[in-house]
Amino acid sequence: MSEPPAYLTTRELASLLRLKERRVYELVARGEIPCVRATGKLLFPRLEVERWLEGERSLAVPVDVLAGSHDPLLEWALRESGSGIASFFDGSRDGLARMKARRAAAAGLHLFDAGSGEWNLAALREALGEAPVVLVEWAWRQRGLLVAPGNPLAIRGIRDLRGRRVLPRQPGSGAGLLFAELLRMEGLAEEELELAAAPARTETELAEAIAAGKADAGLGLACTARPPGLGFVPLLRERFDLAVFRRAFFEPPLQALFGFARSETFAARAAELGGYDIRDLGRVRYNGP
């Protein structure tokens, strides 16, 4: 018996999937199905198509649920876009776990990999392997230390947190993991800080707690310092991405969100909040198998 062909033509793939050829061309145009071009002709690698089919069969995710890390601009856009997407913000690692369990279609991430110096990709691959996901840039954000108005304790960096009351973030959150890395780089141990017992679970909650005097400082976003008039000590820029199951990306909820994110209303809100760079919003950083 002869071996099956390594590559399928458009007609052969349409027959395999029981679709019209026009529908196959639509899948190609949307980047949903693996293909190559040879001398102007579309060809579909059989093994990659089989993996794609397996991924499509196992997807079964709620296309209107977004998990992962909290971002104030994203939270606002979910509401204002009319996307109908429900959010569950409990940290980047939690978001990836929910995607792996097929309980969310997307997750907000800001996980730094010290080995590669890259944001989010290593964590995504570790958690979801060869799943049919894309990593789409949302924004670059200014991150630093939120402190009391006027910075009365003269906190200028991580080293100045020794002996201070610091409000941490929940385990598995991108901010919590980043803070641990910043402490390590400065040679500080958590025991040298006075950590609050209950962590802040969102960026807004962190800012509100510091404004209420419950802590001297916390690792937060520039955009959350402005409303309560907090001081802000800039430390770094971080990239906030959305990991999205590829098929869910083309469904109405996420299309509504990204469509709104291209509007002048959205750009004005990002400028009003401050601390955001949205020039490359929507750029695909990774497109899984």
Secondary structure, 3 states (H helix, E strand, C coil): CCCCCCEECHHHHHHHHCCCHHHHHHHHHCCCCCCEEECCEEEEEHHHHHHHHHHHHHCCCCCCEEEECCCHHHHHHHHHCCCCCEEEECCHHHHHHHHHCCCCCEEEECCEECCCCEECHHHHHHHHCCCCEEEEEEEEEEEEEEECCCCCCCCCCHHHHCCCEECCECCCCHHHHHHHHHHHHHCCCHHHCEECCCCECCHHHHHHHHHCCCCCEEEEEHHHHCCCCCEEEEEEEEEEEEEEEHHHHCCHHHHHHHHHHCCHHHHHHHHHHCCEECCCCCCEEEECC
